[in-house]
């Protein structure tokens, strides 16, 4: 009887525990997963410090090379192109740093997620929210340290906070693309092989190496698939949009900067981030289910 009574108590306790686990809400799951991400960041703080340090160094390097280019009156086309080059390099640096980090890190976390999700430890929404929140904080700090050095050394005429928000959104887009690729492959080394495919078309069709008006019409459509195109157009609009010199007007016209209103460029970039992030979650959920 004692043994039977003990088994009943254990069975009742187990059922009660299982019942409580089953009804853990999304808020609690998100908080616990967020705490785990914070602990993970603290354990690996050296890599985070290195990312911040490298971003700052790149910002300093770009600032020294393009020192004071934004303080000119933009009468000469060379002055406009120097400022445009500084803008493009900061955006490209942001894109490189974030995309590479996402492509390397997410495939490492993928097996843990698949194992825990398949055993009903948590749902996919809390997992994505907790990871995305910590990721946003990391990216924001990384972008800020690069821009606070590079932007003011170059002396651009646009609003700093507009350019900061633009870099941050571009970084989120690139991170979302990296998460999508990382969720589709198992090996981080395989994911890294996608970096050229992710970066090179962005450079070619953004208007940095060749003005978009000079790209053959049969290929020109590809520029609309590149997030860097919209980011460079937005930055060019804020820097040269109110400039009335012939050099500024030539750059704005040749790169189709005013093809759409600025708000549409923001919406398109945000759409890129949402589409790739949601698609990555669908891919992850599908792999965990099957």
N, C-alpha and C positions, 0 to 999 in steps of 0.2 A: 504493500500500500504506500509506504514511504517513497519507494522508487517510482511508483506510478504517479504519485502526487508531484514529485520533483520534475518528472518528465512533462507533466501538464503545465507546471509553472514556466519551465523553459520554453515549451511550445507557445504558451500565451505571450511570454515576453518577446519571443522571436516574431510572432505575428504582429504584436504591437509595434515593434521596431520597424518591420517591413512596411506596416501601414503608414507610419510616420514618414519613412523615407519616400514612400510612393507619393505622398502629398506635400513634399517640399516644394514651395512656390518658386517662381522664376526669380523673384527678388533675392531670395536666400541663395539660390544657385549662383546668381550673378555675383553676389557679394563674396561668396566663398571662392569662386573662380577668380574674381578680381584680386582677392588677398593672395591667392597662389601666384598670379602674374607679378604682383608687387614683390613677393618673396623671391621669385625667379630673377627679377631685375636686380634686386639687392645682392643676390649670390653672384650674379654675372656683371657686377657694376664696372669691372675693368673694361669690358668690351664697350659698354655704354660711354664711359669716359673717353675711350679711344675714338669713338664715333664723333663725340662732341669736339674733341681736340683736332681731329682731321678736318672736320667741317670749318672750324675756326681758322686753321692754317690755310685751307683753300680760299676762304674768304679774304684772308690777309694777302695771299698771293695774287688773287684777282684784283684786289684793291690796289696793290703796288703796280701791277702791270697797266691797269686802266685808271690810274690815279687822276682824279679831277676831270674825267672826260665829260661828265654831265654838267659841268659848270660853264661850258662854252655856249655861244649864242646860236650855234647850229647853222651858221651861214654857209659853211663849206660842207660838201657831201662827205668828206673824210671825217669831219667832226661827228656828223650824224652816225656814220658807220662805226666809229670808235665807241660811241655810247651804246649803239645797238649791239655791238660785240660784247660789251661788258654785261648787258642785260641777259643776252643769250647764254653766256658762260655761267652766270649764276644759276639760271634755270636748269641748264644741262647738268651742272654739278649736283644740284638738288635731286634731279631725276636719277642720276647714276648712283648716288649714295644710298637712296632709299630703295630703289629697285633691287640692287645687289643684296642688300640686307634681307629684304623680304624673300627673295629667291633662295637664300642660303638657310634662313632660320625656319621657315614654315615647314619644309619637308622633314625637318628634325622633330617637330611637334606633331606631325601628322600621325605616326603610329600610336602615340599616346591617346590622341583624340579618338581614333578609330576603335581602340580597345575599350576606352571608358564609355564612349557613346553606345557601342554595341551591347554593353552590359548595363545600360540605363543608369549610369552615374549622374547624368545631366542631359538636358536637351540642347539643341544646337544654338538656340537664340541666346541664352546666357553665356555660352562659350564664346560666341562671336562678339557679343557686347563687351565682355570683360577684356578680351584680347584687343579689340578695336580701341577701347578707351585708353589702355596703357600705351598702345601703339601711337595714338594721336598725341599723347603727352610727350613721348620720346621724339617723335617727328617735329613737334612744335619747338622743343628745346634745340634740337639739332639745326633746324632751319634758322631759328632766331640767332644763334651764335655765328652762323655763317654770314647772315645779312647785316647784323649790327656792325660787323667789321667792314665787309665789302661794300655795302650800299653807301655808307657815309664817306668812305674813302674815294669812291667814284663820283660822289656829289650829284646824284641824279636829281632831277627837278620834280619828279612825281612824288606822291605821298608814300612815305615809308610803309604805312600800315596796309595800303592797297597792295604793294609789292610783296609784303610779308604774307598776306592772306592768299595771294596768287601762288607763291612758292609753296605754301602749306597745302593748298588744294591740289596742286600738281603732284606734290609728294604723296598725298593720299591716293590719287589716281594711280601712280606708279606702284605704290604699295599694294593696291587692290589687284592690279594686273599680276604682280609678283605672287600674291597669295593665290590667285586663280591658277597660275602655272604650278606653284608649289603644291597645291591640293591635287593636281592631276598626275604628279610623278612621285615616285617613292624615294629616289636617290637625289640628295642635294647636288651632287656633281652633275647629274643629268639636268637638273633645273638651271644650273649655271650656264649650260650650253645654250640656253634660250636668251641670254643677255644680248648677244649681237642682234638677234631677230627682234628683240624688244627695243633696243636703243638706236641702231643704225637707221632704220626707216624714219624714226623721229627726227634725226639730224638732217637727213636728206630732204625731207618735205616741209621742214619748219620755216624755211626762208632764210636760214642762217648762212649756209654755204652757197646757195643759189636763190635768187629771188623767185618767188612762186610763179610770177608772170613769165619767166623764162623756161620753166619746166614744160616739156612736151605735153600737149593737151591730152594725149592718150594715157598719160600717167598722173596728170594733175589731180585727179579725183582722190588719189591715195592720201593727200594732205589732210582730208577731212576725217581720216581714221586715226590721226596722230594727235595726242593730247598736247604735245609740245607746240604744235602749230597754233592752237587756241591760246596757250599761255603766252607765247611770244607776241601774238597779235594784241592781246590785252595789255601787256607791258608796254608795247610800242604805242598803243592808243593813249595810255596814261602819260607816257614820256613825251611823245611827239604830236599828240592829237591837237593841242592848242598852239603848236608852233606853225607859223605862217611862212617860213622861208621855203624857197623852192626845193632845197635839199630834203627838208622834212616831208614836204608834200610828195616828193618822188618816192621816198621810202614807204610812206603810208600807202601810196597808190600801187606800187610794184608788188608789195606783199599782201595786198587785199585786206589791210588792217580794218578798214571801215565797211567791209562787206556785210557784216552784221552789227547790230547794236552791241555794246559791251556786255549788257546783261545776258544776252544769249550765249556769249562765250563762257560766262560763269555757269549758266545752266547746263551747257554741253559738258563742261569739265565735271560738274557734279553728277551728271548722268553717267559719264564714263565710270566714275568711282562706284556708284550704286550698282550698275549693271555687272561689273566684274566682281564686286564683293558678293552680291547675291548669287551669281553664277558659281562662284567658288564654294559657297555654302551648299548649294544644290549638289555639286560634284562630290563634296565631302560626305554629305548625307547619303548619297547614292552608294558610295564606296563602303560606308559603314553598314548599310542595310544589306548589301549583297556580299 
